[in-house]
Amino acid sequence: MVKVLSMPTSAATRERILVETIRAIDEGGDRGVRVARVAQAAGVTQGMVTYHFETRDRLLAEAHARRIGKTINDDVSAALALAVRALTIEEFVSGMNQLTAAVLDPQRREDRKKRMAALSYSLSDDELFAAMRSEYTAITGHFENVIDTAKLRGFIRSDLDSRAIATMVMSYSFGLVLATFDEQAATDESLGAVISAFVEGLVVTPSA
């Protein structure tokens, strides 16, 4: 009997290609992504890249979604650690303000632009839209878990829906992209003050 050689694990091959594409984006932006170089770095043929992603635009879109998803999940992890570590409401609010300052860091502006670019890519392809939808559903779910944890700790009001709060948190993060189109945009300090006021409105008011 002739033994048929199996192709490399499809999921593993796809993952290597994505990892190398993300590495190329980190090093040189979208312009630095060359399919031939990505294929060589991932140890596959250019045809294999095309087989998994069809076009360079699709490859870039999925790489950006993965890259940005990791950034958001890092924020979620920081928020969860804060919710678990804080001993008082005041400490929790202070930590959230520090997290807000990190989100407003000028270095994060490019990440927000790329996040929006990845979303726009996804609108042009049903399969990619489904993948992006799944990614953000999971991310919002992680945020929801953070809110639930904070509720259990007695930091956030229990009368507000956790998924709705998570959605609002995601919304203001995306909304910051709009500031790049505003020629008279508010300062980061002003935006931080408004976001802090929003967070404080979620917090349980200490009993007198």
Contacts in CASP RR format, 6 or more apart in sequence:
PFRMAT RR
TARGET T0000
AUTHOR 0000-0000-0000
METHOD contacts of the structure
MODEL  1
MVKVLSMPTSAATRERILVETIRAIDEGGDRGVRVARVAQAAGVTQGMVT
YHFETRDRLLAEAHARRIGKTINDDVSAALALAVRALTIEEFVSGMNQLT
AAVLDPQRREDRKKRMAALSYSLSDDELFAAMRSEYTAITGHFENVIDTA
KLRGFIRSDLDSRAIATMVMSYSFGLVLATFDEQAATDESLGAVISAFVE
GLVVTPSA
7 13 0 8 1.000
8 44 0 8 1.000
10 52 0 8 1.000
13 42 0 8 1.000
13 44 0 8 1.000
13 48 0 8 1.000
13 52 0 8 1.000
14 52 0 8 1.000
16 42 0 8 1.000
16 43 0 8 1.000
16 44 0 8 1.000
17 38 0 8 1.000
17 39 0 8 1.000
17 42 0 8 1.000
17 44 0 8 1.000
17 48 0 8 1.000
17 49 0 8 1.000
17 52 0 8 1.000
17 53 0 8 1.000
17 59 0 8 1.000
18 62 0 8 1.000
18 63 0 8 1.000
18 66 0 8 1.000
19 42 0 8 1.000
20 38 0 8 1.000
20 41 0 8 1.000
20 42 0 8 1.000
21 33 0 8 1.000
21 38 0 8 1.000
21 59 0 8 1.000
21 60 0 8 1.000
21 63 0 8 1.000
22 63 0 8 1.000
22 66 0 8 1.000
22 67 0 8 1.000
23 41 0 8 1.000
24 32 0 8 1.000
24 33 0 8 1.000
24 34 0 8 1.000
24 37 0 8 1.000
24 38 0 8 1.000
24 41 0 8 1.000
25 32 0 8 1.000
25 33 0 8 1.000
25 60 0 8 1.000
25 63 0 8 1.000
25 64 0 8 1.000
25 67 0 8 1.000
26 67 0 8 1.000
30 60 0 8 1.000
33 56 0 8 1.000
33 59 0 8 1.000
33 60 0 8 1.000
33 63 0 8 1.000
35 46 0 8 1.000
35 49 0 8 1.000
35 50 0 8 1.000
35 56 0 8 1.000
35 59 0 8 1.000
36 46 0 8 1.000
38 49 0 8 1.000
38 59 0 8 1.000
39 45 0 8 1.000
39 46 0 8 1.000
39 47 0 8 1.000
39 48 0 8 1.000
39 49 0 8 1.000
42 49 0 8 1.000
49 59 0 8 1.000
53 59 0 8 1.000
53 62 0 8 1.000
57 121 0 8 1.000
58 121 0 8 1.000
58 125 0 8 1.000
58 128 0 8 1.000
60 121 0 8 1.000
61 118 0 8 1.000
61 121 0 8 1.000
61 122 0 8 1.000
61 125 0 8 1.000
61 128 0 8 1.000
62 128 0 8 1.000
62 131 0 8 1.000
64 114 0 8 1.000
64 115 0 8 1.000
64 117 0 8 1.000
64 118 0 8 1.000
64 121 0 8 1.000
65 118 0 8 1.000
65 122 0 8 1.000
65 131 0 8 1.000
65 132 0 8 1.000
65 135 0 8 1.000
66 135 0 8 1.000
67 114 0 8 1.000
68 111 0 8 1.000
68 114 0 8 1.000
68 115 0 8 1.000
68 118 0 8 1.000
69 135 0 8 1.000
69 139 0 8 1.000
71 111 0 8 1.000
71 115 0 8 1.000
72 139 0 8 1.000
72 173 0 8 1.000
73 139 0 8 1.000
73 142 0 8 1.000
75 99 0 8 1.000
75 102 0 8 1.000
75 103 0 8 1.000
76 139 0 8 1.000
76 142 0 8 1.000
76 143 0 8 1.000
76 146 0 8 1.000
78 99 0 8 1.000
78 102 0 8 1.000
79 96 0 8 1.000
79 99 0 8 1.000
79 143 0 8 1.000
79 146 0 8 1.000
80 145 0 8 1.000
80 146 0 8 1.000
80 149 0 8 1.000
82 92 0 8 1.000
82 95 0 8 1.000
82 96 0 8 1.000
82 99 0 8 1.000
83 92 0 8 1.000
83 146 0 8 1.000
83 149 0 8 1.000
83 150 0 8 1.000
83 153 0 8 1.000
83 155 0 8 1.000
84 149 0 8 1.000
84 153 0 8 1.000
86 92 0 8 1.000
86 95 0 8 1.000
86 153 0 8 1.000
86 155 0 8 1.000
89 154 0 8 1.000
89 155 0 8 1.000
89 203 0 8 1.000
89 204 0 8 1.000
89 206 0 8 1.000
92 150 0 8 1.000
92 153 0 8 1.000
92 155 0 8 1.000
92 203 0 8 1.000
93 196 0 8 1.000
93 199 0 8 1.000
93 200 0 8 1.000
93 203 0 8 1.000
96 196 0 8 1.000
96 199 0 8 1.000
97 192 0 8 1.000
97 196 0 8 1.000
97 199 0 8 1.000
100 192 0 8 1.000
100 195 0 8 1.000
100 196 0 8 1.000
100 199 0 8 1.000
101 192 0 8 1.000
102 108 0 8 1.000
103 173 0 8 1.000
103 176 0 8 1.000
104 176 0 8 1.000
104 188 0 8 1.000
104 191 0 8 1.000
104 192 0 8 1.000
104 195 0 8 1.000
106 188 0 8 1.000
109 176 0 8 1.000
109 180 0 8 1.000
112 173 0 8 1.000
112 174 0 8 1.000
112 176 0 8 1.000
112 177 0 8 1.000
113 177 0 8 1.000
113 180 0 8 1.000
115 174 0 8 1.000
115 177 0 8 1.000
116 174 0 8 1.000
116 177 0 8 1.000
118 132 0 8 1.000
119 132 0 8 1.000
121 128 0 8 1.000
122 128 0 8 1.000
122 129 0 8 1.000
122 131 0 8 1.000
122 132 0 8 1.000
122 133 0 8 1.000
123 129 0 8 1.000
136 170 0 8 1.000
139 170 0 8 1.000
140 163 0 8 1.000
140 166 0 8 1.000
140 167 0 8 1.000
140 170 0 8 1.000
141 163 0 8 1.000
141 166 0 8 1.000
143 165 0 8 1.000
143 166 0 8 1.000
143 169 0 8 1.000
143 170 0 8 1.000
144 162 0 8 1.000
144 163 0 8 1.000
144 165 0 8 1.000
144 166 0 8 1.000
146 166 0 8 1.000
147 156 0 8 1.000
147 162 0 8 1.000
147 165 0 8 1.000
147 166 0 8 1.000
148 162 0 8 1.000
150 156 0 8 1.000
151 157 0 8 1.000
151 158 0 8 1.000
151 162 0 8 1.000
154 204 0 8 1.000
155 203 0 8 1.000
155 204 0 8 1.000
156 165 0 8 1.000
156 202 0 8 1.000
156 203 0 8 1.000
156 204 0 8 1.000
157 201 0 8 1.000
157 202 0 8 1.000
157 203 0 8 1.000
157 204 0 8 1.000
160 202 0 8 1.000
165 202 0 8 1.000
168 198 0 8 1.000
172 195 0 8 1.000
172 198 0 8 1.000
176 191 0 8 1.000
179 185 0 8 1.000
179 186 0 8 1.000
179 191 0 8 1.000
186 194 0 8 1.000
END
